[in-house]
Amino acid sequence: MILRERYIKQISPFIDKPIIKVITGIRRCGKSTFLKQIHQSLIEKGIKSENILFINKDSLEFDWITEYKQLAAHVTTCFNGIKGNRYLFIDEVQEIEGWEKALSGFLTDGVADLFITGSNSRLLSSELATYISGRYVEIKIYTLTFSEFLKFRNVSAPEKDELEFALFMKFGGFPGIHRMEYDDEVVEQYISAIYSTILLKDVVARNGLRDIALLERIAQFTADNCGNITSSKKIADFLKSQRIKGSVDTVQSYLNMLTAAYIFHKVNRFDIKGKRLLEIHEKYYSGDIGLKHSLLGYKINDISGHLENIVFLELLARGYKVNIGKIDELEIDFVATKSNKQIYIQVAYLLADAKTIEREFGALEKIPDNYPKIVLSLDKYLDSNRNGIKWYNLIEFLKLDQIEMAEINQ
């Protein structure tokens, strides 16, 4: 197993602490494997296997655990008479009705160190979640970044970066891809199966939807407009033009469900001068670039949109909160914030002419503060740093380690 080192570092300070470790993310992004890596690390530290209970709700072995009383009874039985530190892992906990009640009781009674995963962002926003309010830490896991993709591919030679990035841009970052042949048809079928599972389990079944065809049309339209200003009204108007019924409220409800399942991420606009979030003209990005291709097919002509989506997911994986920036009538692709530090980022395919260079650098020059401002493109080399704004080759930016990224923030 390839270690997801970024997430191991995030969760390590909370192991053996009286706090629930909640690991969230889209299905098949590696949450189960991440739990197994923690499990293995405990074994290597000398923890006995009987002190560790692993419940995987995707396994038929635990299909019978459907509500919190059954969960509580099973855990009590398994840990009865077990001495020393105990550890409880529950994968896809949202499949257990009232799970929060059981976890709250386990935490209060000191039953075990608790680790859970979930594939829905509403996992911690329900009324029942008040049972564990203030007593959990959330670790958000994403599909593989490009640097992780290279590790899974066991590629370290820089001269192969461009070929590998082309593969990454086409296939995306679901870890399961690397157990298969790197064949377009094989990978496409695999990702399509993931999408179907997410749609049926985490959207349709969870919300009791009946109009699956409408949901799929909304998902396709959103995927086709990733990185563009998108609103419920815009989608409703499109549906109307196609003679499909779908009110603005219905569209908004379905969008909320799709984002809750991490198929898409909603990104709000930030008024840089006014220092405030705007409630209109949001954008959506795909939860994985391969997922977008599964919905639409691979569109090489939309390379700028693919790059923007990849950089967005990279920033999320690095722990940034991301917004779209607005400065006067100009747009900044990303305003990335972490630990009271900010970076402004413009993403372009190639800075091929003076007009493109002026567009990308000119928007950043209008920002009145001194936070770092960078332009990313696939140009191999560009001597275009100006007025404190730095240019980076996009692939090299994706490969920056934590220290190098910290230097940008300075």
Residue, then its C-alpha position, 0 to 999 in steps of 0.5 A: m500500500i502507498l502511504r497517503e503521507r499528507y493525511i497520516k500527518q494530519i491524523s497522527p496528533f489525534i490518535d489515542k486522544p479522546i476525540i472521534k476521528v472522522i474521515t470524509g471524502i468521495r467513495r473510492c478516494g482511498k478512505s478504507t485503505f487509509l483506515k487499514q494503514i492506520h490499523q497496520s501502524l497500530i499492529e506494528k506498534g505492538i497493539k494486539s489484533e483483538n484490541i482492534l475492531f474493524i467494521n466495513k459497512d460495504s462488506l456483507e459481513f456487517d450488512w446486518i448492522t443497520e442501526y445504532k443499537q445493533l452496533a453498540a451490542h456488537v462492539t460491546t461483545c467484541f471488546n468484552g474482557i479485552k484489556g489495554n487500549r482498544y481501537l474501533f474503525i467503522d467504514e461508511v458509518q452513514e449506513i448505520e441509522g443513528w450512528e451518532k448516538a452509539l459513537s457518543g456513548f462509546l466516547t463517553d464510556g471510553v470504549a475505544d479510540l474511534f475512527i469513522t469514515g463517511s461519503n457524504s458531507r452532510l455526515l456532520s451537519s444533521e441534527l443527530a450530529t449534535y451528539i458528537s459536536g465539539r468532540y470530533v476532528e474531520i480529516k478530508i481525503y481527496t482522490l490522488t494529487f499528481s505527486e501521489f499519482l506519480k508515487f502510485r505509478n512508481v515514476s520519479a524521473p522528471e523527464k517523464d513528467e509531461l507524459e505522466f501528467a497527460l495520463f493523469m489529466k485523462f484518467g484522474g486520481f481514483p487510486g483503484i485505477h492503478r490496479m488495472e491496465y492503463d487502457d482508456e476503455v478499461v479505466e473509463q468503465y471503472i470510473s463509470a462504475i464508481y460514478s454509478t455507485i455514488l449516484l445510486k447509493d449516496v444520492v438516489a437511495r439516500n435522498g429517496l429520489r425517483d427522477i433519476a433521469l433529471l438528476e443525470r441531466i443536471a449532473q451532465f450540465t454541471a460537469d460540462n460547465c465546470g469552472n464557469i459561472t453556474s446557477s440553478k436558474k441557468i440550469a433550469d432554463f437549459l432544461k426548459s429549452q430541452r423541454i424537460k421539467g425542472s424548477v429552480d428549487t428542484v435544480q438547487s436541491y439536486l445540486n446540493m445532493l450532488t455536492a454532498a456526495y462530493i461529485f462536485h464542489k461548489v465554490n463561492r466568489f470573493d470580493i477582494k476589495g470588499k473582503r466579503l463572500l458574494e452569494i451569487h455567480e458561484k462555480y462548480y468543479s468536479g470531485d475528480i477530473g476522471l469523473k468529469h470525463s466519465l460524464l462527458g467523455y475526454k474533451i481535449n479542447d477543454i484543456s484549460g478547464h481540466l487544468e483549472n479543475i486539477v489545480f482546484l483539487e490540489l489546493l483542497a488536498r493541501g488544506y486550503k479553503v478556496n474561493i473565486g476572486k473578483i476584483d472590479e470586473l476582473e476575475i481571479d481564478f482562485v483565492a486560496t486561504k490557510s492559517n490566515k495566509q492567502i495566495y492568489i492564483q491564475v491558471a492558463y494553458l499557455l501564455a502564448d501571446a502578449k494579450t494572454i500574458e496581460r490578461e493573467f498578470g494584469a488581473l493580479e496586479k490590480i489586487p492592492d494587498n501584498y499576499p503572494k500572487i502566482v500564474l500557472s501554465l504549461d509553458k516549459y519556461l517563461d521569464s515573465n515574473r513582474n511586479g512581484i507576481k511569479w510564474y510557475n510551470l503548472i506541473e512543477f507547482l503540483k510537485l512542490d513539497q510542503i516546505e517549497m509551498a510554504e516558501i510561496n506563502q511567505 
